Amino acid sequence: MLGLADVYVVLSYYILVLSALGCVIYGTVFWNRGRDISETEILKEKSWMKEKLALDREVSGEENEG
C-alpha cells in the first residue's frame, strides 16, 4: 500500500484528506452568512463601540493630555 507498513497510517492519511475536504466544503457553503445583519443591530454595534472608545480614552487619560 504505497510503501506504508501499517494500515493505521494509511487510515490517518485518508482521515486527513477527508477532513480537509470537509473544511473546504463547509467554508464555501457558509462563506457570506454573516451579512444578514439588520439595521438596528448595526446601530447597536456602533453605539456600543462609541461607548467602548470613550471609556478607553477616559481610563487611559488621553482626554487630559490633549
SVG drawing of the C-alpha trace seen along z (x, -y; Angstrom):
<svg xmlns="http://www.w3.org/2000/svg" viewBox="-33 -69 41 72">
<polyline fill="none" stroke="black" stroke-width="0.4" points="0.0,0.0 2.2,-2.8 5.1,-1.7 3.3,-2.3 3.7,0.6 0.7,0.1 -3.0,-0.2 -3.5,-2.8 -1.1,-5.2 -3.0,-4.9 -6.3,-5.4 -4.9,-8.5 -3.9,-9.9 -7.5,-9.2 -9.0,-11.0 -6.6,-13.9 -7.7,-14.4 -11.4,-13.9 -11.2,-16.5 -9.5,-19.0 -12.2,-18.5 -14.9,-18.9 -13.4,-22.2 -13.3,-23.5 -16.9,-22.4 -18.0,-24.0 -16.2,-27.2 -17.8,-27.5 -21.3,-26.8 -21.1,-29.3 -18.9,-31.9 -21.2,-35.0 -23.6,-34.1 -22.7,-37.0 -24.0,-39.7 -27.7,-39.2 -27.5,-41.9 -30.4,-44.2 -30.1,-48.0 -30.9,-48.1 -28.1,-45.6 -25.6,-47.8 -26.8,-50.9 -26.4,-49.0 -23.0,-47.9 -21.9,-51.4 -23.2,-52.9 -21.5,-50.1 -18.3,-50.8 -18.5,-54.6 -19.1,-53.9 -16.2,-51.5 -13.9,-54.0 -15.0,-56.8 -14.3,-54.5 -10.9,-53.5 -10.0,-57.1 -11.2,-58.0 -9.2,-55.2 -6.1,-55.8 -6.2,-59.6 -5.9,-60.7 -8.5,-63.5 -6.4,-65.1 -3.2,-65.1 -4.6,-66.6"/>
</svg>
